[in-house]
Amino acid sequence: SAVISQKPSRDICQRGTSLTIQCQVDSQVTMMFWYRQQPGQSLTLIATANQGSEATYESGFVIDKFPISRPNLTFSTLTVSNMSPEDSSIYLCSVEGDRASENIQYFGAGTRLSVL
Amino acid sequence: GQQVMQIPQYQHVQEGEDFTTYCNSSTTLSNIQWYKQRPGGHPVFLIQLVKSGEVKKQKRLTFQFGEAKKNSSLHITATQTTDVGTYFCAGPLGSSNTGKLIFGQGTTLQVKP
């Protein structure tokens, strides 16, 4: 299984500011995924980060609000822009398992974001 | 759109009692996965089921994939306090093998010692 480091682990931010979340994987992976988990809710996929191309966003999520970078095969960032209290959530990055464990997702510890 | 539904949302049991959570998909799934999230933690993979009617066991946990590959269940025998957490089922999002997952709403299990 992959080892994923995500930071910051938590933050409290003011309305209107932006926060960039970093995700580092201990091995090269083709795709990295960003999920949002609102308080007491399930996980919802925000976007897929591909190295060398634009991120692919799911319905309801847009690049202006959640810009993503993927500079290499082990690293990605997600920015939550112009934050409002509704953005208070846990943000999780994940990667798919290797060939022997395709489709299985391994998650980072998450970033717990509170917006005041 | 594609949906994965899970019931119940919450379950409180006495330690030693059994627990079951059910997962239903609006579409046929190529595989279904189960994850556990402890309070304050992140989702951790438990198991993947691929075959129609498949049953897998992990100690006190029994996982089942329906014949139509649209539903699944997780049964815990004789719960322990270490079983506390939220259990999510998840399946591939969309029809292609892209690695994306759609998650059920989760069942939060509380175990009274």
Boltz contact constraints between the chains, C-beta under 6 A:
constraints:
  - contact:
      token1: [A, 31]
      token2: [B, 99]
      max_distance: 6.0
  - contact:
      token1: [A, 42]
      token2: [B, 103]
      max_distance: 6.0
  - contact:
      token1: [A, 42]
      token2: [B, 105]
      max_distance: 6.0
  - contact:
      token1: [A, 42]
      token2: [B, 106]
      max_distance: 6.0
  - contact:
      token1: [A, 43]
      token2: [B, 103]
      max_distance: 6.0
  - contact:
      token1: [A, 45]
      token2: [B, 100]
      max_distance: 6.0
  - contact:
      token1: [A, 96]
      token2: [B, 99]
      max_distance: 6.0
  - contact:
      token1: [A, 103]
      token2: [B, 31]
      max_distance: 6.0
  - contact:
      token1: [A, 104]
      token2: [B, 45]
      max_distance: 6.0
  - contact:
      token1: [A, 104]
      token2: [B, 48]
      max_distance: 6.0
  - contact:
      token1: [A, 105]
      token2: [B, 101]
      max_distance: 6.0
  - contact:
      token1: [A, 107]
      token2: [B, 42]
      max_distance: 6.0
  - contact:
      token1: [A, 107]
      token2: [B, 43]
      max_distance: 6.0
  - contact:
      token1: [A, 109]
      token2: [B, 42]
      max_distance: 6.0
  - contact:
      token1: [A, 110]
      token2: [B, 42]
      max_distance: 6.0
